[in-house]
Amino acid sequence: MSLEQWSYAGNVVAALAVVASLAFVGLQLWQNTRAVRANASQGHSQLYADINAHVIDSGEFARIWRLGLGDPGSLDADERTRFFAFASTVFRYYESSQVLWLQGQLDASHWHMITQQAADFANQPGIQAWWQTRRHWHSVRFREWLEALPKASPAPIYDAPGVKTPARRRR
């Protein structure tokens, strides 16, 4: 083989090595992206669980949240303050979800679930009242997204269909 042929063969091998390296880097990036999305979804789900712990761990707050969703006027001033503060937390969570989605850090199924939840809550009378007073606390992009969600008659979020909630005993 001549020196020119060796040079040509060397260039071919070098080109193949570059292509193989690029393929390897592409595979690593793809795996890294999947790992980032998985971690973001897991962390995001944990954040949602932490937010819900307030409702789960406190019967008093669960009552405030449930009543406030249906009729914030039925709450006294302190209860309404707690309801509005919690609604702000929940919708800040939804807004951060939107940011993560737009950055490609949440997978489609996770985003779909968040969209469905936000739509269900946004149709509640208490959330609509809160939104009228606090919508300016959110980005224009989030406001436009939330206000474009499907409108529906508000169905009670915490009532199971066909199951009558027993009356609470007074002490």
C-alpha positions as CSV (number, residue, x, y, z in Angstrom):
1,M,0.0,0.0,0.0
2,S,1.3,3.5,-0.9
3,L,1.6,6.3,1.5
4,E,-1.4,8.0,-0.1
5,Q,-3.5,4.9,0.4
6,W,-2.5,4.7,4.0
7,S,-3.4,8.4,4.4
8,Y,-6.8,7.7,2.8
9,A,-7.4,4.7,5.1
10,G,-6.4,6.7,8.1
11,N,-8.8,9.5,7.1
12,V,-11.6,6.9,6.7
13,V,-10.9,5.4,10.1
14,A,-10.7,8.9,11.7
15,A,-14.1,9.8,10.1
16,L,-15.7,6.6,11.3
17,A,-14.3,7.3,14.8
18,V,-15.8,10.8,14.7
19,V,-19.2,9.4,13.6
20,A,-19.0,6.8,16.3
21,S,-18.1,9.4,18.9
22,L,-21.0,11.6,17.8
23,A,-23.4,8.7,18.0
24,F,-22.2,7.9,21.5
25,V,-22.6,11.5,22.6
26,G,-26.1,11.6,21.1
27,L,-27.0,8.4,23.0
28,Q,-25.6,9.9,26.2
29,L,-27.6,13.1,25.7
30,W,-30.8,11.1,25.0
31,Q,-30.3,9.0,28.1
32,N,-29.5,12.1,30.2
33,T,-32.6,13.9,28.9
34,R,-34.7,10.9,29.9
35,A,-33.1,10.9,33.4
36,V,-33.7,14.6,33.8
37,R,-37.3,14.2,32.9
38,A,-37.7,11.2,35.2
39,N,-36.1,13.1,38.1
40,A,-38.2,16.2,37.4
41,S,-41.4,14.2,37.3
42,Q,-40.5,12.4,40.5
43,G,-39.5,15.6,42.3
44,H,-42.6,17.3,40.9
45,S,-44.8,14.5,42.1
46,Q,-43.2,14.7,45.6
47,L,-43.9,18.5,45.7
48,Y,-47.5,17.8,44.9
49,A,-47.7,15.2,47.7
50,D,-46.1,17.8,50.1
51,I,-48.8,20.3,49.1
52,N,-51.6,17.8,49.5
53,A,-50.3,16.9,53.0
54,H,-51.8,20.1,54.3
55,V,-55.3,18.9,53.3
56,I,-54.6,15.3,54.4
57,D,-53.0,16.0,57.7
58,S,-55.5,18.6,59.0
59,G,-59.2,17.9,59.2
60,E,-59.8,21.5,60.0
61,F,-58.0,22.6,56.9
62,A,-59.6,19.9,54.7
63,R,-62.9,21.4,55.7
64,I,-61.8,24.9,54.9
65,W,-60.4,23.8,51.5
66,R,-63.5,21.8,50.6
67,L,-66.0,24.5,51.6
68,G,-63.9,27.2,50.0
69,L,-63.8,25.5,46.7
70,G,-67.6,25.5,46.6
71,D,-68.4,28.8,48.3
72,P,-65.6,31.0,49.6
73,G,-68.3,33.3,51.1
74,S,-69.1,30.6,53.6
75,L,-65.7,31.0,55.2
76,D,-64.8,33.5,57.9
77,A,-62.0,36.0,57.2
78,D,-59.2,33.8,58.7
79,E,-60.5,30.7,56.8
80,R,-60.7,32.6,53.6
81,T,-57.1,33.8,54.1
82,R,-56.0,30.2,54.5
83,F,-58.0,29.1,51.5
84,F,-56.6,31.9,49.3
85,A,-53.0,31.2,50.5
86,F,-53.4,27.5,49.7
87,A,-54.9,28.2,46.3
88,S,-51.9,30.4,45.6
89,T,-49.6,27.5,46.5
90,V,-51.5,25.1,44.3
91,F,-51.6,27.4,41.3
92,R,-47.9,28.4,41.8
93,Y,-47.3,24.6,41.5
94,Y,-49.2,24.6,38.2
95,E,-47.3,27.5,36.9
96,S,-44.0,25.9,37.8
97,S,-45.3,22.8,36.0
98,Q,-45.9,24.9,32.9
99,V,-42.3,26.2,33.0
100,L,-40.9,22.7,33.4
101,W,-43.1,21.5,30.5
102,L,-42.0,24.3,28.2
103,Q,-38.4,23.6,29.1
104,G,-38.9,19.9,28.1
105,Q,-38.4,18.7,31.6
106,L,-41.8,17.0,32.2
107,D,-43.1,14.2,30.1
108,A,-46.3,14.4,28.2
109,S,-48.3,12.2,30.5
110,H,-47.3,14.1,33.5
111,W,-48.2,17.4,31.9
112,H,-51.6,16.0,30.7
113,M,-52.4,15.1,34.3
114,I,-51.5,18.5,35.5
115,T,-53.6,20.1,32.8
116,Q,-56.6,18.0,33.8
117,Q,-56.2,18.9,37.5
118,A,-55.8,22.6,36.8
119,A,-58.9,22.6,34.6
120,D,-61.0,20.8,37.3
121,F,-59.8,23.2,40.0
122,A,-60.2,26.3,37.8
123,N,-63.9,25.5,37.3
124,Q,-64.6,25.6,41.1
125,P,-66.4,28.8,42.3
126,G,-63.8,29.3,45.1
127,I,-60.9,29.1,42.7
128,Q,-62.7,31.5,40.3
129,A,-63.1,34.0,43.1
130,W,-59.5,33.6,44.1
131,W,-58.4,34.0,40.5
132,Q,-60.2,37.3,40.1
133,T,-58.2,38.8,43.0
134,R,-54.9,37.1,42.4
135,R,-54.5,36.4,38.7
136,H,-52.0,39.3,38.5
137,W,-49.6,37.3,40.7
138,H,-49.0,35.0,37.7
139,S,-47.2,35.4,34.4
140,V,-49.0,36.4,31.3
141,R,-48.2,33.1,29.7
142,F,-49.7,31.2,32.6
143,R,-52.8,33.4,32.8
144,E,-53.5,32.9,29.1
145,W,-53.0,29.1,29.4
146,L,-55.3,28.8,32.5
147,E,-58.0,31.0,31.1
148,A,-58.0,28.9,27.8
149,L,-58.6,25.6,29.6
150,P,-62.1,24.1,29.0
151,K,-64.9,25.6,31.0
152,A,-67.3,23.1,32.6
153,S,-69.9,23.0,35.3
154,P,-68.1,22.6,38.5
155,A,-68.4,19.1,39.8
156,P,-67.4,18.6,43.5
157,I,-63.8,17.5,43.4
158,Y,-63.8,15.5,46.6
159,D,-67.2,13.8,46.4
160,A,-67.4,10.3,45.0
161,P,-70.1,9.9,42.4
162,G,-73.2,8.2,43.9
163,V,-71.7,8.2,47.4
164,K,-73.5,10.3,50.0
165,T,-71.2,12.0,52.5
166,P,-72.5,11.2,56.0
167,A,-73.3,14.1,58.2
168,R,-70.7,14.9,60.8
169,R,-71.6,14.4,64.4
170,R,-71.6,17.5,66.5
171,R,-69.7,17.3,69.8
